[in-house]
Amino acid sequence: MFFTSVTDENHDIFHELMQKYAKELDEHQNRNTDPQILKKWTDRIIEKQSERTVHLRLCYADDSVAGFMFGRMDLPDYKGFTKEGWGCIVEFYVLPEHRRKGYGKEMFLHLQDMFSQNGAKAMYLTADPITGKPFWEAMGFIGTGEISPESGQEIYEKRV
């Protein structure tokens, strides 16, 4: 498995992955994400990756894209729900045909290592209850019972 940043040459791949990811989450949560809002969000993620503590990677297995991961270190000047000094897994997606092959775990370990290099002692995320929760619990995350004011989903935490 190898990881690469999103560039001008591959940003269309990231946009396609985000569309598939949003469609899956929409099905799980009985909602419909506006395509224009999704495009703006995706473009904003790409812009933010230039920051030292923001990690956006496309993930490839056997020369084909397997998914993506997007995480950040929470800094004092971030707005919204944050845990200063913690790594936050914002978005994480493995294409269905690449699931249950160890790629998600390898992707997670790579992101955890990047957080560790940034000085994080712990990480957190919110998880889709259908596909996310079982995966993140298998990776050692524990539900806190706390609900994110932004997503309305339970917050999970893990020490790095």
DSSP file (Angstrom, degrees, kcal/mol; ACC not computed):
  #  RESIDUE AA STRUCTURE BP1 BP2  ACC     N-H-->O    O-->H-N    N-H-->O    O-->H-N    TCO  KAPPA ALPHA  PHI   PSI    X-CA   Y-CA   Z-CA
    1    1 A M              0   0    0      0, 0.0     2,-0.3     0, 0.0    60,-0.2   0.000 360.0 360.0 360.0 139.3    0.0    0.0    0.0
    2    2 A F  E     -A   60   0A   0     58,-2.0    58,-3.0     2,-0.0     2,-0.4  -0.954 360.0-145.4-133.8 158.8    1.3    3.5   -0.7
    3    3 A F  E     +A   59   0A   0     -2,-0.3     2,-0.3    56,-0.2    56,-0.2  -0.919  15.8 178.8-124.3 141.5    0.0    6.9    0.2
    4    4 A T  E     -A   58   0A   0     54,-2.1    54,-3.2    -2,-0.4     3,-0.0  -0.995  28.9-111.1-143.7 149.2    0.2   10.2   -1.8
    5    5 A S        -     0   0    0     -2,-0.3     2,-0.5    52,-0.2    52,-0.2  -0.292  42.8 -98.5 -69.0 161.2   -1.0   13.8   -1.3
    6    6 A V        +     0   0    0     50,-0.4     2,-0.2    40,-0.1    -1,-0.1  -0.749  53.6 173.1 -83.7 127.1   -3.8   15.2   -3.4
    7    7 A T     >  -     0   0    0     -2,-0.5     4,-1.4    -3,-0.0     3,-0.5  -0.661  50.6 -91.0-125.2 178.0   -2.3   17.2   -6.3
    8    8 A D  T  4 S+     0   0    0      1,-0.2     4,-0.3    -2,-0.2     3,-0.1   0.844 125.6  54.6 -59.3 -32.6   -3.5   18.9   -9.4
    9    9 A E  T  4 S+     0   0    0      1,-0.2    -1,-0.2     2,-0.1     3,-0.1   0.780 121.6  24.4 -74.7 -27.3   -3.0   15.7  -11.3
   10   10 A N  T >> S+     0   0    0     -3,-0.5     4,-1.4     1,-0.1     3,-0.9   0.322  84.7 105.8-122.4   8.4   -5.1   13.5   -9.0
   11   11 A H  H 3X S+     0   0    0     -4,-1.4     4,-2.3     1,-0.3     5,-0.1   0.799  76.9  63.0 -64.0 -25.3   -7.6   15.8   -7.3
   12   12 A D  H 3> S+     0   0    0     -4,-0.3     4,-2.2     1,-0.2    -1,-0.3   0.869 100.0  54.0 -63.9 -34.9  -10.4   14.4   -9.6
   13   13 A I  H <> S+     0   0    0     -3,-0.9     4,-2.4     2,-0.2    -1,-0.2   0.922 108.2  49.0 -62.9 -43.9   -9.9   11.0   -8.0
   14   14 A F  H  X S+     0   0    0     -4,-1.4     4,-2.6     1,-0.2    -2,-0.2   0.919 109.5  51.8 -63.1 -42.9  -10.4   12.6   -4.5
   15   15 A H  H  X S+     0   0    0     -4,-2.3     4,-1.9     1,-0.2    -1,-0.2   0.914 110.6  48.8 -59.1 -42.6  -13.5   14.3   -5.7
   16   16 A E  H  X S+     0   0    0     -4,-2.2     4,-2.1     2,-0.2    -1,-0.2   0.911 111.0  49.8 -64.0 -42.4  -14.9   11.0   -7.0
   17   17 A L  H  X S+     0   0    0     -4,-2.4     4,-2.8     1,-0.2    -2,-0.2   0.913 108.8  52.2 -62.7 -42.1  -14.0    9.2   -3.7
   18   18 A M  H  X S+     0   0    0     -4,-2.6     4,-2.9     1,-0.2    -1,-0.2   0.876 107.7  52.5 -62.6 -36.6  -15.8   12.0   -1.7
   19   19 A Q  H  X S+     0   0    0     -4,-1.9     4,-2.2     2,-0.2    -1,-0.2   0.925 112.0  44.7 -64.6 -43.6  -18.9   11.5   -3.9
   20   20 A K  H  X S+     0   0    0     -4,-2.1     4,-2.2     2,-0.2    -2,-0.2   0.910 114.5  49.7 -64.8 -42.3  -19.0    7.8   -3.2
   21   21 A Y  H  X S+     0   0    0     -4,-2.8     4,-2.5     2,-0.2    -2,-0.2   0.933 111.9  47.2 -61.6 -48.3  -18.3    8.4    0.5
   22   22 A A  H  X S+     0   0    0     -4,-2.9     4,-2.9     1,-0.2    -1,-0.2   0.892 110.3  53.3 -63.0 -39.8  -21.1   11.0    0.8
   23   23 A K  H  X S+     0   0    0     -4,-2.2     4,-2.2    -5,-0.2    -1,-0.2   0.924 110.0  47.8 -61.3 -43.9  -23.5    8.7   -1.0
   24   24 A E  H  X S+     0   0    0     -4,-2.2     4,-2.0     2,-0.2    -2,-0.2   0.932 114.1  45.9 -63.3 -46.0  -22.8    5.8    1.4
   25   25 A L  H  X S+     0   0    0     -4,-2.5     4,-2.1     1,-0.2    -2,-0.2   0.895 110.1  54.9 -64.5 -38.9  -23.2    8.1    4.4
   26   26 A D  H  X>S+     0   0    0     -4,-2.9     5,-1.8     1,-0.2     4,-0.7   0.913 108.2  49.2 -59.4 -42.9  -26.4    9.6    3.0
   27   27 A E  H  <5S+     0   0    0     -4,-2.2     3,-0.5     1,-0.2    -1,-0.2   0.896 113.0  47.0 -63.1 -40.6  -27.8    6.1    2.6
   28   28 A H  H  <5S+     0   0    0     -4,-2.0    -1,-0.2     1,-0.2    -2,-0.2   0.818 121.3  36.1 -70.4 -30.9  -26.9    5.2    6.2
   29   29 A Q  H  <5S-     0   0    0     -4,-2.1    -1,-0.2    -5,-0.2    -2,-0.2   0.263 105.3-120.5-111.1  10.7  -28.3    8.4    7.6
   30   30 A N  T  <5S+     0   0    0     -4,-0.7     2,-0.2    -3,-0.5    -3,-0.2   0.928  72.4 116.2  50.7  55.3  -31.3    8.9    5.4
   31   31 A R      < -     0   0    0     -5,-1.8     2,-0.4    -6,-0.1    -1,-0.2  -0.812  60.3-130.7-139.0 178.7  -30.2   12.3    4.0
   32   32 A N        -     0   0    0     -2,-0.2     2,-0.3    -3,-0.1    -9,-0.1  -0.880  18.4-145.7-141.1 105.7  -29.1   13.8    0.7
   33   33 A T        -     0   0    0     -2,-0.4    -7,-0.0   -11,-0.2    -2,-0.0  -0.536  25.3-116.8 -73.7 130.3  -25.9   15.9    0.6
   34   34 A D     >  -     0   0    0     -2,-0.3     4,-2.4     1,-0.1     3,-0.2  -0.509  17.5-138.2 -65.9 126.6  -26.1   18.8   -1.8
   35   35 A P  H  > S+     0   0    0      0, 0.0     4,-2.2     0, 0.0    -1,-0.1   0.832 102.1  53.2 -58.8 -33.6  -23.5   18.2   -4.6
   36   36 A Q  H  > S+     0   0    0      2,-0.2     4,-2.2     1,-0.2     5,-0.2   0.902 109.6  47.4 -68.8 -40.3  -22.4   21.9   -4.5
   37   37 A I  H  > S+     0   0    0     -3,-0.2     4,-2.6     2,-0.2    -1,-0.2   0.910 111.7  51.2 -65.2 -41.9  -21.8   21.8   -0.8
   38   38 A L  H  X S+     0   0    0     -4,-2.4     4,-2.7     2,-0.2    -2,-0.2   0.908 109.3  50.4 -61.6 -42.4  -19.9   18.6   -1.2
   39   39 A K  H  X S+     0   0    0     -4,-2.2     4,-2.6     2,-0.2    -2,-0.2   0.914 111.7  47.7 -62.3 -43.8  -17.7   20.1   -3.9
   40   40 A K  H  X S+     0   0    0     -4,-2.2     4,-2.4     2,-0.2    -2,-0.2   0.922 113.1  48.3 -63.1 -43.8  -17.0   23.2   -1.7
   41   41 A W  H  X S+     0   0    0     -4,-2.6     4,-2.2     2,-0.2    -2,-0.2   0.922 112.5  48.7 -62.1 -44.9  -16.1   20.9    1.2
   42   42 A T  H  X S+     0   0    0     -4,-2.7     4,-2.1     1,-0.2    -2,-0.2   0.922 111.7  48.6 -62.7 -45.2  -13.9   18.8   -0.9
   43   43 A D  H  X S+     0   0    0     -4,-2.6     4,-2.2     1,-0.2    -1,-0.2   0.892 110.5  52.0 -61.7 -39.0  -12.1   21.8   -2.4
   44   44 A R  H  X S+     0   0    0     -4,-2.4     4,-2.2     2,-0.2    -1,-0.2   0.887 107.2  52.2 -65.9 -38.4  -11.6   23.2    1.1
   45   45 A I  H  X S+     0   0    0     -4,-2.2     4,-1.1     2,-0.2    -1,-0.2   0.933 109.2  50.2 -61.0 -45.0  -10.0   19.9    2.3
   46   46 A I  H >< S+     0   0    0     -4,-2.1     3,-0.5     1,-0.2     4,-0.2   0.910 110.5  49.9 -60.8 -42.7   -7.6   20.0   -0.6
   47   47 A E  H >< S+     0   0    0     -4,-2.2     3,-1.2     1,-0.2    -1,-0.2   0.904 108.1  53.5 -61.1 -41.8   -6.6   23.6    0.3
   48   48 A K  H >< S+     0   0    0     -4,-2.2     3,-2.4     1,-0.3    -1,-0.2   0.723  86.4  81.8 -69.3 -21.3   -6.0   22.8    3.9
   49   49 A Q  T << S+     0   0    0     -4,-1.1    -1,-0.3    -3,-0.5     5,-0.2   0.672  77.5  71.3 -63.3 -13.8   -3.6   20.0    3.2
   50   50 A S  T <  S+     0   0    0     -3,-1.2    -1,-0.3    -4,-0.2     2,-0.2   0.692  77.7  97.1 -73.9 -16.3   -0.8   22.5    2.7
   51   51 A E  S X  S-     0   0    0     -3,-2.4     3,-1.7    -4,-0.1    -3,-0.0  -0.502  83.8-124.7 -73.0 142.9   -0.8   23.1    6.5
   52   52 A R  T 3  S+     0   0    0      1,-0.3    -1,-0.1    -2,-0.2    -3,-0.0   0.794 107.6  45.3 -59.2 -32.3    1.8   21.1    8.4
   53   53 A T  T 3  S+     0   0    0     20,-0.1    20,-2.0     2,-0.0     2,-0.5   0.219  93.6  91.8-102.3  15.2   -0.7   19.5   10.8
   54   54 A V  E <   - B   0  72A   0     -3,-1.7     2,-0.6    18,-0.2    18,-0.2  -0.943  57.3-164.5-111.0 130.0   -3.3   18.5    8.1
   55   55 A H  E     + B   0  71A   0     16,-3.5    16,-2.6    -2,-0.5     2,-0.5  -0.924  16.5 164.0-122.7 107.8   -3.0   15.1    6.6
   56   56 A L  E     + B   0  70A   0     -2,-0.6   -50,-0.4    14,-0.2     2,-0.4  -0.988  14.0 168.3-121.2 121.3   -4.9   14.3    3.4
   57   57 A R  E     - B   0  69A   0     12,-2.4    12,-2.1    -2,-0.5     2,-0.4  -0.996  32.3-140.8-137.3 138.7   -3.8   11.2    1.5
   58   58 A L  E     -AB   4  68A   0    -54,-3.2   -54,-2.1    -2,-0.4     2,-0.5  -0.768  28.6-144.4 -85.1 143.4   -5.0    9.0   -1.3
   59   59 A C  E     -AB   3  67A   0      8,-2.9     7,-3.7    -2,-0.4     8,-1.4  -0.949  14.4-166.6-119.6 128.4   -4.3    5.4   -0.5
   60   60 A Y  E     -AB   2  65A   0    -58,-3.0   -58,-2.0    -2,-0.5     2,-0.4  -0.902   8.2-175.4-118.1 141.6   -3.4    2.9   -3.2
   61   61 A A  E >  S- B   0  64A   0      3,-2.9     3,-1.7    -2,-0.4    -2,-0.0  -0.997  77.2  -7.6-133.1 129.4   -3.3   -0.9   -3.1
   62   62 A D  T 3  S-     0   0    0     -2,-0.4    -1,-0.1     1,-0.3     3,-0.1   0.898 129.2 -56.5  52.4  44.2   -2.1   -3.0   -6.0
   63   63 A D  T 3  S+     0   0    0      1,-0.2     2,-0.4    -3,-0.0    -1,-0.3   0.591 119.8  98.7  66.2  13.2   -1.9    0.1   -8.3
   64   64 A S  E <  S-B   61   0A   0     -3,-1.7    -3,-2.9     0, 0.0    -1,-0.2  -0.970  83.5 -98.8-128.2 150.2   -5.5    1.1   -7.8
   65   65 A V  E     +B   60   0A   0     -2,-0.4    -5,-0.3    -5,-0.2     3,-0.1  -0.422  35.6 178.0 -66.2 133.7   -7.0    3.6   -5.4
   66   66 A A  E     -     0   0A   0     -7,-3.7    29,-3.0     1,-0.4     2,-0.3   0.627  54.7 -66.5-109.0 -22.2   -8.4    2.0   -2.3
   67   67 A G  E     -BC  59  94A   0     -8,-1.4    -8,-2.9    27,-0.3    -1,-0.4  -0.990  46.8 -99.4 165.1-162.9   -9.6    5.0   -0.4
   68   68 A F  E     -BC  58  93A   0     25,-2.2    25,-2.7    -2,-0.3     2,-0.3  -0.970  14.7-152.3-149.0 163.0   -8.5    8.2    1.4
   69   69 A M  E     -BC  57  92A   0    -12,-2.1   -12,-2.4    -2,-0.3     2,-0.4  -0.997   6.4-172.8-139.7 143.5   -7.9    9.6    4.8
   70   70 A F  E     +BC  56  91A   0     21,-2.8    21,-2.0    -2,-0.3    20,-1.6  -0.959  18.7 153.7-139.0 116.4   -8.1   13.1    6.2
   71   71 A G  E     -BC  55  89A   0    -16,-2.6   -16,-3.5    -2,-0.4     2,-0.3  -0.926  16.4-168.8-138.4 163.9   -7.0   14.0    9.6
   72   72 A R  E     -BC  54  88A   0     16,-2.2    16,-3.4    -2,-0.3     2,-0.5  -0.988  27.4-115.3-149.3 155.6   -5.7   17.1   11.4
   73   73 A M  E     - C   0  87A   0    -20,-2.0     2,-0.5    -2,-0.3    14,-0.2  -0.822  39.9-119.8 -87.4 131.3   -4.1   18.1   14.7
   74   74 A D        -     0   0    0     12,-2.9    11,-3.1    -2,-0.5    12,-0.2  -0.629  35.1-168.6 -76.3 122.4   -6.5   20.4   16.7
   75   75 A L    >   -     0   0    0     -2,-0.5     3,-1.8     9,-0.2     9,-0.1  -0.704  34.4-105.5-109.1 160.9   -4.8   23.7   17.2
   76   76 A P  T 3  S+     0   0    0      0, 0.0     8,-0.1     0, 0.0    -1,-0.1   0.781 116.6  54.3 -58.5 -29.0   -5.9   26.5   19.5
   77   77 A D  T 3  S+     0   0    0      2,-0.0     2,-0.2     0, 0.0    -3,-0.0   0.449  80.9 113.9 -89.6   2.0   -7.2   28.7   16.7
   78   78 A Y    <   -     0   0    0     -3,-1.8     2,-0.2     1,-0.1     4,-0.1  -0.481  59.5-138.2 -72.0 142.5   -9.5   26.1   15.2
   79   79 A K        +     0   0    0     -2,-0.2     2,-0.1     2,-0.1    -1,-0.1  -0.575  61.6  26.3 -95.0 162.6  -13.2   26.9   15.4
   80   80 A G  S    S-     0   0    0     -2,-0.2     2,-0.4     2,-0.1    -2,-0.0  -0.379 113.4 -10.0  84.6-165.6  -15.9   24.4   16.3
   81   81 A F  S    S+     0   0    0     -2,-0.1     2,-0.3     2,-0.0    -2,-0.1  -0.558  79.8 154.3 -72.2 122.1  -15.6   21.3   18.4
   82   82 A T        -     0   0    0     -2,-0.4     2,-0.4    -4,-0.1    -2,-0.1  -0.952  42.9-147.2-143.9 162.8  -11.9   20.6   19.0
   83   83 A K    >   -     0   0    0     -2,-0.3     3,-2.5     3,-0.2    -9,-0.4  -0.856  38.6-127.1-130.5  93.9   -9.6   18.9   21.5
   84   84 A E  T 3  S+     0   0    0     -2,-0.4    -9,-0.2     1,-0.3     3,-0.1  -0.104  89.8  12.4 -50.5 129.7   -6.4   21.0   21.5
   85   85 A G  T 3  S+     0   0    0    -11,-3.1    36,-0.5     1,-0.3    37,-0.4   0.403 103.5 114.7  84.6  -1.9   -3.3   18.9   20.8
   86   86 A W    <   -     0   0    0     -3,-2.5   -12,-2.9   -12,-0.2     2,-0.4  -0.675  69.6-116.9 -97.5 153.9   -5.3   15.8   19.8
   87   87 A G  E     -Cd  73 123A   0     35,-2.5    37,-2.2    -2,-0.3     2,-0.5  -0.758  28.4-157.3 -84.3 136.0   -5.4   14.2   16.4
   88   88 A C  E     -Cd  72 124A   0    -16,-3.4   -16,-2.2    -2,-0.4     2,-1.0  -0.970  10.8-148.4-118.1 121.1   -8.8   14.3   14.8
   89   89 A I  E     +C   71   0A   0     35,-2.4    37,-0.5    -2,-0.5   -18,-0.2  -0.798  24.2 174.4 -86.2 106.0   -9.8   11.8   12.1
   90   90 A V  E     +     0   0A   0    -20,-1.6     2,-0.3    -2,-1.0   -19,-0.2   0.934  62.7   2.1 -83.1 -50.3  -12.1   14.0   10.1
   91   91 A E  E     +C   70   0A   0    -21,-2.0   -21,-2.8    34,-0.0    -1,-0.3  -0.993  61.8 172.1-140.8 144.9  -12.9   11.7    7.1
   92   92 A F  E     +C   69   0A   0     -2,-0.3     2,-0.4   -23,-0.2   -23,-0.2  -0.924   7.5 174.4-156.9 124.4  -11.8    8.2    6.3
   93   93 A Y  E     -C   68   0A   0    -25,-2.7   -25,-2.2    -2,-0.3     2,-0.5  -0.990  15.8-172.6-144.8 131.8  -13.0    6.0    3.5
   94   94 A V  E     -C   67   0A   0     -2,-0.4   -27,-0.3   -27,-0.2     5,-0.1  -0.990  37.6-113.8-117.6 127.1  -12.2    2.6    2.0
   95   95 A L    >   -     0   0    0    -29,-3.0     3,-2.4    -2,-0.5     4,-0.4  -0.303  28.8-116.5 -57.2 141.5  -13.9    1.6   -1.2
   96   96 A P  G >  S+     0   0    0      0, 0.0     3,-1.3     0, 0.0    -1,-0.1   0.839 113.9  57.1 -51.6 -38.4  -16.2   -1.3   -0.6
   97   97 A E  G 3  S+     0   0    0      1,-0.3    -2,-0.1     3,-0.0   -31,-0.0   0.622 108.2  48.7 -71.6 -10.0  -14.2   -3.6   -2.9
   98   98 A H  G X >S+     0   0    0     -3,-2.4     3,-0.6   -32,-0.2     5,-0.5   0.343  88.1 112.0-107.8   4.0  -11.1   -3.0   -0.8
   99   99 A R  T < 5S+     0   0    0     -3,-1.3    -4,-0.0    -4,-0.4     0, 0.0  -0.408  70.5  25.7 -79.2 156.4  -12.7   -3.6    2.6
  100  100 A R  T 3 5S+     0   0    0     -2,-0.1    -1,-0.2     1,-0.1    -3,-0.0   0.780  94.9  97.7  63.5  31.1  -11.8   -6.6    4.8
  101  101 A K  T < 5S-     0   0    0     -3,-0.6    -2,-0.1     0, 0.0    -1,-0.1   0.275 102.7-100.9-124.9   5.3   -8.4   -6.9    3.3
  102  102 A G  T  >5S+     0   0    0     -4,-0.0     4,-2.1     3,-0.0     5,-0.1   0.391  92.6 114.5  90.8  -3.5   -6.4   -5.1    5.9
  103  103 A Y  H  ><S+     0   0    0     -5,-0.5     4,-2.8     2,-0.2     5,-0.2   0.909  73.9  52.4 -68.8 -41.4   -6.1   -1.8    3.9
  104  104 A G  H  > S+     0   0    0     -6,-0.3     4,-2.7     1,-0.2    -1,-0.2   0.915 110.6  48.4 -60.0 -42.9   -8.2    0.2    6.3
  105  105 A K  H  > S+     0   0    0      2,-0.2     4,-2.7     1,-0.2    -1,-0.2   0.922 112.0  48.9 -63.3 -43.9   -6.0   -0.9    9.2
  106  106 A E  H  X S+     0   0    0     -4,-2.1     4,-1.9     2,-0.2    -2,-0.2   0.901 111.9  49.5 -63.4 -40.1   -2.9    0.0    7.3
  107  107 A M  H  X S+     0   0    0     -4,-2.8     4,-2.2     2,-0.2    -2,-0.2   0.934 111.5  49.1 -62.3 -46.3   -4.3    3.4    6.4
  108  108 A F  H  X S+     0   0    0     -4,-2.7     4,-3.0     1,-0.2    -2,-0.2   0.925 109.5  50.9 -60.5 -45.6   -5.2    4.0   10.0
  109  109 A L  H  X S+     0   0    0     -4,-2.7     4,-2.0     1,-0.2    -1,-0.2   0.869 109.3  51.8 -62.3 -35.8   -1.8    3.1   11.3
  110  110 A H  H  X S+     0   0    0     -4,-1.9     4,-1.8    -5,-0.2    -1,-0.2   0.928 112.4  45.0 -64.6 -44.8   -0.2    5.4    8.8
  111  111 A L  H  X S+     0   0    0     -4,-2.2     4,-2.4     2,-0.2    -2,-0.2   0.902 111.0  53.4 -66.3 -41.1   -2.4    8.3    9.9
  112  112 A Q  H  X S+     0   0    0     -4,-3.0     4,-2.4     1,-0.2    -1,-0.2   0.894 107.6  51.9 -59.9 -39.8   -1.8    7.4   13.6
  113  113 A D  H  X S+     0   0    0     -4,-2.0     4,-2.2     2,-0.2    -1,-0.2   0.894 107.9  51.2 -64.5 -40.1    2.0    7.6   12.9
  114  114 A M  H  X S+     0   0    0     -4,-1.8     4,-1.2     2,-0.2    -2,-0.2   0.913 110.4  49.3 -63.8 -41.1    1.6   11.1   11.3
  115  115 A F  H ><>S+     0   0    0     -4,-2.4     5,-2.3     1,-0.2     3,-0.6   0.927 109.3  52.1 -61.8 -44.0   -0.3   12.2   14.4
  116  116 A S  H ><5S+     0   0    0     -4,-2.4     3,-1.6     1,-0.3    -2,-0.2   0.897 106.3  53.5 -59.3 -41.5    2.4   10.8   16.6
  117  117 A Q  H 3<5S+     0   0    0     -4,-2.2    -1,-0.3     1,-0.3    -2,-0.2   0.776 106.1  54.2 -64.9 -25.9    5.0   12.8   14.6
  118  118 A N  T <<5S-     0   0    0     -4,-1.2    -1,-0.3    -3,-0.6    -2,-0.2   0.415 125.8-103.1 -86.3   1.0    3.0   15.9   15.2
  119  119 A G  T < 5 +     0   0    0     -3,-1.6    -3,-0.2    -4,-0.3     2,-0.1   0.550  65.7 155.9  92.8   8.4    3.1   15.3   19.0
  120  120 A A      < -     0   0    0     -5,-2.3    -1,-0.3     1,-0.1   -34,-0.2  -0.452  25.4-174.0 -69.2 139.6   -0.4   13.9   19.5
  121  121 A K  S    S+     0   0    0    -36,-0.5    39,-2.3     1,-0.2     2,-0.3   0.520  73.3  16.8-103.9 -13.6   -0.9   11.7   22.6
  122  122 A A  E     - E   0 159A   0    -37,-0.4   -35,-2.5    37,-0.3     2,-0.3  -0.968  64.1-151.7-153.0 164.2   -4.5   10.8   21.7
  123  123 A M  E     -dE  87 158A   0     35,-3.0    35,-2.1    -2,-0.3     2,-0.3  -0.916   9.1-169.4-135.7 161.6   -6.9   10.9   18.7
  124  124 A Y  E     +dE  88 157A   0    -37,-2.2   -35,-2.4    -2,-0.3     2,-0.3  -0.967   9.4 162.4-147.8 165.4  -10.7   11.2   18.3
  125  125 A L  E     - E   0 156A   0     31,-1.8    31,-3.1    -2,-0.3     2,-0.4  -0.967  34.4-115.8-165.3 168.6  -13.4   10.9   15.7
  126  126 A T  E     - E   0 155A   0    -37,-0.5     2,-0.4    -2,-0.3    29,-0.2  -0.929  36.0-145.9-112.5 149.4  -17.1   10.4   15.1
  127  127 A A        -     0   0    0     27,-0.9    27,-0.3    -2,-0.4     6,-0.0  -0.937  17.2-118.0-125.6 136.6  -18.1    7.2   13.5
  128  128 A D     >> -     0   0    0     -2,-0.4     5,-2.7     1,-0.1     4,-0.7  -0.526  32.4-134.7 -59.4 127.9  -20.8    6.2   11.1
  129  129 A P  T  45S+     0   0    0      0, 0.0    -1,-0.1     0, 0.0    -2,-0.0   0.750  95.8  46.7 -65.0 -22.7  -22.8    3.7   13.1
  130  130 A I  T  45S+     0   0    0      3,-0.1    -2,-0.0     4,-0.0    -3,-0.0   0.960 133.7   2.7 -86.6 -56.4  -23.1    1.2   10.3
  131  131 A T  T  >5S+     0   0    0      2,-0.1     4,-0.9     3,-0.1     5,-0.1   0.769 131.1  50.4-101.8 -30.3  -19.6    0.9    8.8
  132  132 A G  H  X5S+     0   0    0     -4,-0.7     4,-3.0     2,-0.2     5,-0.3   0.947 100.4  57.3 -76.3 -49.8  -17.5    3.1   11.0
  133  133 A K  H  ><S+     0   0    0     -5,-2.7     4,-2.4     1,-0.2     5,-0.2   0.903 108.4  45.3 -54.6 -50.6  -18.3    2.1   14.5
  134  134 A P  H  > S+     0   0    0      0, 0.0     4,-1.8     0, 0.0    -1,-0.2   0.906 116.2  47.6 -61.5 -38.6  -17.3   -1.6   14.1
  135  135 A F  H  X S+     0   0    0     -4,-0.9     4,-1.3     2,-0.2    -2,-0.2   0.956 113.5  45.6 -65.2 -50.3  -14.1   -0.7   12.3
  136  136 A W  H  <>S+     0   0    0     -4,-3.0     5,-2.5     1,-0.2    -1,-0.2   0.856 111.2  52.5 -67.1 -34.6  -13.0    2.0   14.8
  137  137 A E  H ><5S+     0   0    0     -4,-2.4     3,-1.5    -5,-0.3    -1,-0.2   0.900 107.4  53.0 -64.8 -38.6  -13.8   -0.2   17.8
  138  138 A A  H 3<5S+     0   0    0     -4,-1.8    -1,-0.2     1,-0.3    -2,-0.2   0.784 105.0  56.0 -65.0 -25.8  -11.6   -2.9   16.2
  139  139 A M  T 3<5S-     0   0    0     -4,-1.3    -1,-0.3    -5,-0.1    -2,-0.2   0.430 129.2 -97.7 -85.2   0.3   -8.8   -0.3   15.9
  140  140 A G  T < 5S+     0   0    0     -3,-1.5    -3,-0.2     1,-0.3    19,-0.2   0.505  74.1 144.8 100.2   5.1   -9.0    0.3   19.6
  141  141 A F      < -     0   0    0     -5,-2.5     2,-0.4    17,-0.1    -1,-0.3  -0.520  34.2-151.9 -76.8 145.8  -11.3    3.4   19.8
  142  142 A I  E     -F  157   0A   0     15,-2.5    15,-2.2    -2,-0.2     2,-0.1  -0.970  17.1-117.5-122.7 132.0  -13.7    3.6   22.7
  143  143 A G  E     -F  156   0A   0     -2,-0.4    13,-0.2    13,-0.2    11,-0.0  -0.433  18.0-162.0 -66.0 138.3  -17.0    5.4   22.7
  144  144 A T  E     -     0   0A   0     11,-2.7    -1,-0.1     2,-0.3    12,-0.1   0.622  32.5-124.0 -95.6 -15.6  -17.1    8.3   25.2
  145  145 A G  E    S+     0   0A   0     10,-0.4     2,-0.3     1,-0.4    11,-0.1   0.269  74.4 125.0  83.9 -11.9  -20.9    8.7   25.3
  146  146 A E  E     -     0   0A   0      9,-0.3     9,-2.7     1,-0.0     2,-0.5  -0.611  55.5-140.3 -81.1 140.2  -20.3   12.3   24.4
  147  147 A I  E     -F  154   0A   0     -2,-0.3     7,-0.2     7,-0.2   -21,-0.0  -0.876  15.7-120.0-106.3 132.2  -22.1   13.5   21.3
  148  148 A S     >  -     0   0    0      5,-3.0     4,-2.1    -2,-0.5     5,-0.1  -0.513  11.7-147.1 -68.1 128.8  -20.5   15.8   18.7
  149  149 A P  T  4 S+     0   0    0      0, 0.0    -1,-0.2     0, 0.0   -69,-0.0   0.716  97.4  50.6 -68.7 -17.8  -22.4   19.1   18.4
  150  150 A E  T  4 S+     0   0    0      3,-0.1    -2,-0.0     1,-0.1    -3,-0.0   0.895 126.4  16.8 -86.5 -43.7  -21.4   19.2   14.7
  151  151 A S  T  4 S-     0   0    0      2,-0.2     3,-0.1     0, 0.0    -1,-0.1   0.637  88.7-129.8-106.0 -17.6  -22.4   15.7   13.5
  152  152 A G     <  +     0   0    0     -4,-2.1     2,-0.3     1,-0.3    -5,-0.0   0.606  69.5 121.9  75.3  10.5  -24.7   14.5   16.2
  153  153 A Q  S    S-     0   0    0     -5,-0.1    -5,-3.0     1,-0.1    -1,-0.3  -0.701  71.6 -90.6-106.3 158.9  -22.7   11.3   16.4
  154  154 A E  E     - F   0 147A   0    -27,-0.3   -27,-0.9    -2,-0.3     2,-0.4  -0.356  38.9-125.0 -66.9 144.7  -20.9    9.7   19.3
  155  155 A I  E     -E  126   0A   0     -9,-2.7   -11,-2.7   -29,-0.2   -10,-0.4  -0.769  23.1-162.4 -92.4 134.2  -17.2   10.7   19.8
  156  156 A Y  E     -EF 125 143A   0    -31,-3.1   -31,-1.8    -2,-0.4     2,-0.3  -0.901   6.8-165.6-115.3 146.0  -14.6    7.9   20.0
  157  157 A E  E     +EF 124 142A   0    -15,-2.2   -15,-2.5    -2,-0.3     2,-0.3  -0.920  11.2 176.8-133.0 157.0  -11.1    8.3   21.5
  158  158 A K  E     -E  123   0A   0    -35,-2.1   -35,-3.0    -2,-0.3     2,-0.2  -0.962  30.2-118.3-155.9 140.7   -7.9    6.4   21.5
  159  159 A R  E      E  122   0A   0     -2,-0.3   -37,-0.3   -37,-0.3   -38,-0.1  -0.538 360.0 360.0 -74.8 146.9   -4.4    7.0   22.9
  160  160 A V              0   0    0    -39,-2.3   -38,-0.2    -2,-0.2    -1,-0.1   0.459 360.0 360.0 -79.5 360.0   -1.6    7.2   20.3
